[in-house]
Amino acid sequence: MLRERLLTDAPALVDYLRDHLPRLSAPPSSGASVGRAAAVLAPLYSLSGRPYLILTQRARQLRAHSGEISLPGGAREPGDESLLATALRESHEELALAVELVEALGALPPVFSVVSNFLVAPFVGWLGEGTPALQPNAQEVAEVIYAPLRELANPAIFHEEIWTRGGLEHTIYFFDLGPHRIWGLTGRILRSLLATLPGDPLPPMPPV
């Protein structure tokens, strides 16, 4: 089955994402009010040929979303020439990631955060074979999580809930990876990434 191969064969996954992900992040399709621009990076690497995704746990002292599982990223700054540049700069600031080694494979659909009023552009990056050398910034990152993509794609760790905010219903995605609960903005981006692969066993994602 192609999906299983992509979840266990990093070179095949990278080729697939290169061919199927758009190069730039498209505007949201929902007509939701556009918030402040931000971007995140979903960094993939391989270990013994198997794909892994790097996630972080936000530091407890942060005012927003403290302790939550996230992808490296943040708000666009005036000096950023693009949203991809924002994602790479923030990844370097949070993890000391050598951004010159990142190959941008493409973009996922933008996600609007009602809570923080950010329109977030997610980019998928490829770091190559071997666990990358990282130095997490303790002011921002409490823990770096090296997650096998196959485990993240296990339907047994996934569930979704319908929450109502401001009179509107929103689908919230949850992934319980060991002691870590991935949800909110990061849960939606992860769900979007996994949905790009063929043979998705989960219910279709509703429009944002």
N, C-alpha and C positions, 0 to 999 in steps of 0.2 A: 504494500500500500504506500502511495507516494507520501502521504502525510507522516507516517511513521518513519520513513526514510529521512525526510527533511528534519525531523525532530532528533535524529540520532547521527546525521551525517552533515557536519558543518559546511564543507565545501559545496554540497548540493543545496543546502539552505541558502547560502550566500548567493549562488547563481540564481536561484529562484527569486529571491528578494530583489536582486538587481533588475530582473526582468519584469517584476510585477508591481514594484512600488513606484509611485510618481516621484520625480526628482524634487519637486517643490511642494510645500504645504498649501492646499487649496483653501479658499474661503469656506466658512461653515455653511451648511446647506439649510439650516433651520430658520434663518432670519433672526436669531437671538441677538440681543444687543451686543455689540462688539466691545470687549473690555480691553484692558491694557495688554500689550504684546508681550509674550513670554515664549520660551522654547525649552524643551528637554531633549536629552539624548538617551536612547535605549542602546547601551553598548553591548554588543555580542562578541564573544571570543570562543575559541574551541580548546578543549582539553582532551587529548587522545582522540581528536577528530570529532568529538561530540560538542554541540553548541551549548553555551552558557550565556545567561543574561546577568549583568551587574545591576543590582539595586542597592539603595542605601536606606538606613534608618536615620531619620532626622534627629538632630541633637535635642535633648529635653529642654534646653534653655531657650530654644527658638520660640518666638511669639506665635507664629502661625504654623499649624499642623505639626507641633512638636511630637516627637516619638513615632510619627507615621512612616510607613515605607514609601519611598519615592524613587524617582529617576533623577540623575543630576541635571540641574537646569535652574532657570530663574528668569527674571524680567529682562527685557531688552534694554540696553543702555545706548545713549546717543552715539557712542563710538563703534557700535556693532554694525558692520556693513550688511548683515543679513541675519535672519532668525537662526540659520545654521551656525553662524558665527557666535550668536548668543549661547546656543547649546554647548558649543565647544569651549567657549570661554568659561562658562559656569562649571563644566566638567573639570577643567583644569583647576579652577579655584577651589572646588569641593574635594577633589580627589588627586590633584597633581597628575592628572591623566595627560600623557604625551599626545596632544591633539594632532600633531603632525603625522602620527601613525594611524589616525582614524580615517577609514574610508567610509564616506557617507553613501549608504546603499539606497536611500530614498526617504520619503516622508509618509507618515500616517495622517489620517484626517485630524484637523485641529479639534481641540476640546475646549469648551467654554466652562470655566469654573464660576458658578454662581456665587459661591462663598467669598472668593477673593477677587472677583471681577477681572480675571485674566483670561485671555484667549491664547491657549497654549498650542504651539506647533511642535509635534513630536517627530524626531528624526531617528532613524535606525543607523547605527554605526558599527563597522566591523573592525576589530582590533587584531585579528590574526590568531595564530596558534599559541597557546601558553597563557597562563594566568598573568595579566598585566601587572606591572609594578605600580602600586598606588600608595599614596600617603594622604589618608583622609584628614581633612581640616576638622579638628575636634570642636571648633566653634559651630560647625554646621552638620557634621556627620558623626553619629554615635557608633554605627556599625556598617561595614560593607558586606553585602550578601551576594554570594556567588551561586546563582540558581541554575541548575540544569533545566534547559528549556523543555525537555520531555516531562519533567516533574511539574512544571508550571502548566503544561497542557493536559495534565491528568484530570478528567472530568470529576473525579472523586473529591478533589480539593476545591471545587468551584461551586458557588451558588449565587443567585441574583435575588434582589429584593426591589420592590416598588416603593419609593418614598415620595411623599407629597411636600412640595415647597412652593410657597406663594400661589397655592391653588393649582399647581401643575405637577403632574406625575413624572418622576425620573426613575430610570432603571439604574440600580447601583450594583456593581459587580464585585464579588469577593473571591479571593484566592487564599486559602489557608495553607501556607507553606511552612510546615513544622510549627515553631512558636510564633511565626510572623503572619499577620493578617494584612493582605494587600487589598486595598479598596479605594474608593473615591476616584480622584483624577487618575492615579496610577493604575488602579484596577481597570478603568475604562480603556486606557492606552494599551495595557497588556492584553485585554480582551480583543482590542482592535488588531494588535499584532498577530495574535494567534488565529484570528478570523481570516487573515490574508492567506493562510495555508489551506490547501485543498482538503476536502473531507471533514470540515468542521463539525464535530458531533453536538455542539451546543446550539440552543435556539438562536435564530438570527438577531443581530443587533438592531434595535429600532433607530430611526434617525435621531441625531443629536438635537 
